[in-house]
Amino acid sequence: MAAPFQPSRVLLVTRNLPPLVGGMEQLNWHMADELARYAEVRVIGPSGSAAQGPENVQIKEVPLRPLWRFLLASTRAAVVQARSFKPDILLAGSGLTAPAALLAARAVGARACVYLHGLDAAVQHPVYRALWHPAIRQMDVVIANSQPTAELARAIGVRSDNIRVVHPGVELPIASRSPEALHAFRRRHDLCDARLLLSIGRLTTRKGLREFVQHALPSIVRASPNTILVVVGDAPADSLHATGQSQTSIQAVADAAGIGQHLRFLGFVTDPAELACAYEAAYVHVFPVRQIAGDPEGFGMVAIEAAAHGLPTVAFATGGIVDAVGPMQSGLLVAPGDYPSLARATLQVLADDRTAWRRNSTDFARPFAWPAFGENLRSALKQRTL
């Protein structure tokens, strides 16, 4: 049975905040911002994060590197802040900071909560299993970003009645980019009138872009020669677990297949207007995440971002992507590792009516707006298991 609980002070402990770039960083920023609408929020975050933090949120910085120093400094800062701030809730922004949040919460009698992203519940390193898994199990509330992540939490011993699922959110565009802006985007990147496939994200092994270029893109180009794959992102820097691919290795695979001219690498794009142009100029967002044991895709926020801009996603049905893509509404899902089917699905969306896909994708994304995420997060934190 659940009893209502209304926090007035929240202390968030996280390594994932801007200026670091990535989905977890974006989510933690919005987590602090949305909670600040209902409570006084303070954050323990990495060096450089205070200058880019949300309004009305005080951020105490600790060194980002090396990892051991961040862990020690963030734990100490969390305990010190908890004793002076007297929070109702200590919230770990990922499993990494669960021990710090738990220790600080127990020091002041606050509730300990953690937001899990997937990989932080799946790491099998013996030290992590010995120290972090018990901390996650002891949390009063474990919030998972998807149903598959909730299953990972259960697999490490978290009680089902302590788990809540709160999907990440998205910024809904106020308006579409103008035709002039989209034309200028194409001109800047030498895209002419090509039909654009879009890949957005860090070039990690799990994201599987090199394998997509090797096993799916050649047949797509044969069937639709006027197709270019636009890649936004680069190899991971500051990621704790991700192993990377490179632009060079991906280009080499494309060159070997005779389709090297069908790739464009834009690197990291941080300008929101430029990123919106990338989404809205494209025909299909390709998300070929590989199913790798011990390295799950917790959700797939980029699929929701694509849908918010009216862009459908074609992806493998693995991990939390099954929660992030609405089949036949915001995209198509195929069996993991089935590259011929992934190519056929991509060609199907290329051949379909873009107007219907845009409308349906936008409708799918609307319930994921950040204010809805904030309300769902608040509701999850208000629940107390008796």
C-alpha positions in Angstrom: 0.0 0.0 0.0 1.4 3.4 -0.9 1.1 6.5 1.2 1.6 10.1 -0.3 4.8 11.9 0.4 5.6 15.4 -0.7 9.3 16.3 -0.7 10.3 19.9 -0.1 14.0 19.4 -0.5 15.9 17.2 -2.9 19.6 16.6 -3.1 20.7 15.1 -6.5 24.1 13.4 -6.8 25.2 12.8 -10.4 28.3 12.6 -12.6 26.1 13.1 -15.7 25.5 16.8 -16.4 26.6 19.3 -19.1 29.2 20.2 -20.2 29.4 16.4 -20.7 27.4 15.5 -23.7 24.9 12.6 -23.9 21.4 11.4 -23.2 22.1 10.8 -19.5 23.5 14.3 -19.1 20.4 15.8 -20.7 18.1 13.7 -18.6 19.8 14.6 -15.3 19.7 18.3 -16.2 16.0 18.1 -16.8 15.5 16.0 -13.7 16.9 18.8 -11.6 15.0 21.4 -13.6 11.6 19.7 -13.3 12.0 18.8 -9.6 12.8 22.5 -8.9 9.2 23.3 -9.9 8.0 21.4 -6.8 10.9 21.4 -4.4 14.1 23.2 -3.4 16.8 21.3 -5.3 20.6 21.1 -4.8 23.0 19.1 -6.9 26.4 17.5 -6.4 27.8 17.5 -9.9 31.1 17.4 -12.0 33.4 20.3 -12.6 32.0 22.8 -15.1 28.4 21.9 -14.5 27.4 24.9 -12.3 27.7 27.4 -15.2 25.2 25.3 -17.3 22.8 24.3 -14.5 19.1 25.0 -14.4 17.8 28.2 -12.8 17.1 28.1 -9.1 19.3 25.0 -8.7 22.5 25.3 -6.6 25.3 23.0 -7.8 28.2 22.0 -5.8 31.0 20.9 -8.1 33.5 18.1 -7.5 36.3 16.8 -9.7 35.2 14.7 -12.7 38.5 12.8 -13.1 39.8 10.4 -12.2 36.8 8.3 -11.4 37.9 7.3 -7.9 38.4 10.9 -7.0 34.9 11.8 -8.2 33.4 9.0 -6.2 35.2 10.0 -3.0 34.6 13.7 -3.4 30.9 13.3 -4.4 30.2 11.0 -1.4 31.9 13.4 1.0 30.1 16.4 -0.5 26.7 14.6 -0.4 27.1 13.8 3.3 28.2 17.4 4.1 25.4 18.9 2.0 22.8 16.6 3.5 23.7 17.6 7.0 23.4 21.3 6.3 20.5 21.2 3.7 18.4 18.5 5.5 16.9 17.1 2.3 13.8 14.9 2.3 15.2 12.9 -0.6 18.7 11.9 -1.8 18.4 11.1 -5.5 21.2 9.3 -7.3 21.2 10.4 -11.0 22.5 6.9 -12.0 23.5 3.7 -10.3 27.1 5.0 -10.2 26.2 7.5 -7.4 23.8 5.2 -5.5 26.3 4.4 -2.7 26.9 8.2 -2.1 23.2 8.9 -2.1 22.4 6.0 0.2 25.2 6.9 2.7 24.1 10.6 2.8 20.4 9.7 3.1 21.1 7.3 6.0 23.2 10.0 7.7 20.2 12.4 7.9 17.2 10.1 7.9 16.2 11.0 4.3 14.7 8.7 1.7 17.3 7.2 -0.8 16.2 7.0 -4.5 18.1 6.2 -7.7 17.3 6.6 -11.4 18.6 3.6 -13.4 19.5 3.9 -17.1 20.1 0.2 -17.9 23.8 -0.3 -18.1 24.2 0.8 -14.4 22.1 -2.3 -13.5 23.9 -4.6 -15.8 27.6 -4.0 -15.1 29.1 -7.3 -14.0 32.5 -6.2 -12.7 33.0 -7.9 -9.4 33.7 -4.7 -7.4 30.6 -3.0 -8.9 28.5 -6.1 -8.0 29.9 -6.2 -4.5 29.5 -2.5 -3.6 27.0 -0.9 -6.0 24.4 -3.7 -6.4 23.7 -3.8 -2.6 23.4 0.0 -2.5 20.8 -0.1 -5.3 18.9 -2.9 -3.6 18.7 -0.8 -0.4 17.2 2.2 -2.1 13.7 3.2 -0.9 12.7 3.8 -4.5 14.3 2.6 -7.7 13.2 4.4 -10.8 13.9 2.7 -14.1 13.9 4.4 -17.5 12.1 1.5 -19.2 10.4 -1.8 -18.6 13.5 -3.7 -19.7 15.6 -1.7 -17.2 13.1 -2.5 -14.5 13.7 -6.2 -15.3 17.4 -5.7 -15.0 16.8 -4.1 -11.5 14.8 -7.2 -10.5 17.6 -9.4 -11.8 20.0 -7.9 -9.3 17.6 -8.3 -6.4 15.5 -5.1 -6.3 12.0 -5.7 -4.9 9.3 -5.2 -7.5 7.3 -3.0 -5.2 10.2 -0.6 -4.9 10.5 -0.1 -8.7 8.8 2.7 -10.7 9.2 3.2 -14.4 9.5 6.8 -15.6 10.5 7.2 -19.2 12.9 10.0 -20.2 11.5 13.1 -21.7 11.9 15.2 -24.8 11.8 18.9 -25.8 8.8 19.3 -28.1 9.6 21.8 -31.0 7.5 25.0 -30.9 7.6 25.1 -34.7 9.1 23.3 -37.6 12.2 24.7 -39.3 11.5 26.8 -42.4 12.1 25.4 -45.9 14.9 28.0 -46.3 16.6 26.8 -43.1 16.4 23.2 -44.3 17.8 24.1 -47.8 20.7 26.0 -46.1 21.4 22.9 -44.0 21.6 20.7 -47.1 23.8 23.2 -48.9 26.2 23.6 -45.9 26.8 19.8 -45.8 26.8 19.1 -49.5 23.6 17.0 -49.3 21.8 18.4 -52.4 18.4 16.7 -52.9 19.4 13.3 -51.4 17.1 11.2 -49.3 18.7 11.4 -45.9 19.1 8.7 -43.3 20.1 10.1 -40.0 22.2 8.5 -37.2 22.6 10.5 -34.0 24.7 9.5 -31.0 28.1 8.5 -29.8 29.9 6.1 -32.0 30.1 3.2 -29.5 30.3 -0.5 -30.1 26.8 -1.0 -28.8 25.3 1.6 -31.2 26.4 -0.6 -34.1 26.8 2.0 -36.8 29.8 0.4 -38.5 27.9 -2.9 -38.7 24.9 -1.1 -40.2 27.1 0.5 -42.9 28.6 -2.9 -43.6 25.6 -5.1 -43.6 22.5 -2.9 -44.4 23.5 0.3 -46.1 24.9 -1.3 -49.3 21.5 -2.9 -50.1 19.7 0.3 -49.2 21.9 2.3 -51.6 21.4 -0.2 -54.4 17.7 0.1 -54.1 17.7 3.8 -53.5 20.9 5.3 -55.0 20.0 8.9 -54.1 20.4 8.1 -50.3 23.0 9.5 -47.9 23.6 8.5 -44.3 24.2 11.6 -42.2 26.1 10.8 -38.9 25.8 13.2 -36.0 28.2 12.3 -33.1 31.7 11.0 -32.6 33.7 8.5 -30.5 32.9 8.6 -26.8 34.9 10.7 -24.5 34.3 10.5 -20.7 32.1 7.4 -21.0 32.8 5.0 -18.2 31.9 1.7 -20.0 31.4 2.4 -23.7 34.0 1.2 -26.2 34.2 3.2 -29.4 34.1 3.0 -33.1 35.6 5.8 -35.2 34.7 7.8 -38.3 37.8 6.4 -40.0 36.8 2.7 -39.4 33.2 3.4 -40.5 34.3 5.2 -43.6 36.7 2.4 -44.4 33.9 -0.1 -44.3 31.8 2.1 -46.6 34.7 2.6 -49.0 35.3 -1.2 -49.2 31.6 -1.7 -50.1 31.8 1.0 -52.8 29.4 3.4 -51.0 31.9 5.8 -49.4 30.3 8.8 -51.1 27.0 8.0 -49.3 28.3 9.0 -45.9 28.5 12.5 -44.3 30.0 12.9 -40.8 29.0 16.1 -39.0 30.6 15.4 -35.6 29.0 16.6 -32.4 26.2 19.1 -33.1 25.3 21.1 -30.0 23.4 24.0 -31.7 19.6 23.2 -31.2 18.7 24.9 -34.5 21.3 22.9 -36.5 20.2 19.6 -34.8 16.5 20.4 -35.6 17.5 20.9 -39.2 19.2 17.5 -39.2 16.1 15.8 -37.9 13.6 17.6 -40.2 15.7 17.2 -43.3 16.0 13.5 -42.9 13.6 10.8 -44.1 14.5 8.0 -41.6 16.3 7.8 -38.3 18.3 4.6 -38.2 19.1 3.2 -34.8 21.0 -0.1 -35.3 21.8 -0.8 -31.6 23.3 -4.2 -31.2 22.1 -6.7 -28.6 25.3 -7.2 -26.5 25.3 -9.2 -23.3 26.1 -7.0 -20.3 25.8 -3.8 -22.4 22.1 -3.0 -22.8 20.4 0.0 -24.4 18.4 1.3 -21.5 15.9 3.4 -23.4 16.8 5.2 -26.6 16.0 8.9 -26.0 17.2 9.8 -29.5 14.2 7.8 -31.0 11.8 10.0 -29.0 13.7 13.2 -30.1 13.4 12.1 -33.7 9.7 11.4 -33.2 9.2 14.9 -31.7 10.5 16.3 -35.0 8.3 14.0 -37.0 11.1 11.6 -38.0 10.3 7.9 -37.8 12.9 5.4 -36.5 14.0 2.0 -37.8 15.7 -0.1 -35.2 16.4 -3.5 -33.7 13.9 -4.5 -31.0 16.4 -4.7 -28.2 16.6 -3.3 -24.6 14.5 -0.2 -23.8 14.2 0.7 -27.5 11.0 -1.3 -27.4 9.6 1.4 -25.1 11.0 4.3 -27.2 9.6 3.3 -30.6 5.9 2.8 -31.4 5.7 0.2 -34.2 3.8 1.5 -37.2 3.4 4.8 -35.3 6.8 6.3 -34.8 8.8 3.7 -36.7 9.5 0.0 -37.3 11.3 -2.6 -35.2 12.9 -5.7 -36.5 14.6 -8.7 -34.8 18.0 -7.9 -33.3 20.9 -8.6 -35.7 18.6 -9.1 -38.7 20.3 -6.6 -41.1 18.4 -7.6 -44.2 15.1 -6.9 -42.4 16.6 -3.6 -41.1 17.4 -2.6 -44.7 14.0 -3.6 -45.9 12.3 -1.7 -43.1 14.4 1.4 -43.9 13.4 1.2 -47.6 9.8 0.7 -46.6 9.8 4.0 -44.7 11.6 5.7 -47.5 8.9 4.7 -49.9 6.0 5.5 -47.6 4.1 8.8 -47.3 6.3 11.2 -45.2 3.3 13.3 -44.1 1.6 10.4 -42.3 4.8 9.3 -40.6 5.5 12.8 -39.4 2.0 13.2 -38.0 2.0 9.8 -36.3 5.5 10.2 -34.9 4.8 13.6 -33.4 1.6 12.2 -31.8 3.7 9.4 -30.2 6.3 11.8 -28.8 3.8 14.2 -27.2 3.3 12.3 -23.9 7.1 12.2 -23.4 7.3 16.0 -23.1 9.6 17.1 -20.2 6.8 18.5 -18.1 5.1 15.1 -18.2 8.4 13.5 -17.2 8.6 15.9 -14.3 5.1 15.0 -13.1 5.8 11.3 -13.5 9.1 11.6 -11.6 7.4 13.6 -8.8 4.7 10.9 -8.6 7.3 8.2 -8.4 9.1 9.9 -5.6 5.9 10.6 -3.7 5.1 6.9 -3.4 6.1 5.2 -0.2 6.0 1.4 0.2 4.6 0.4 3.6 
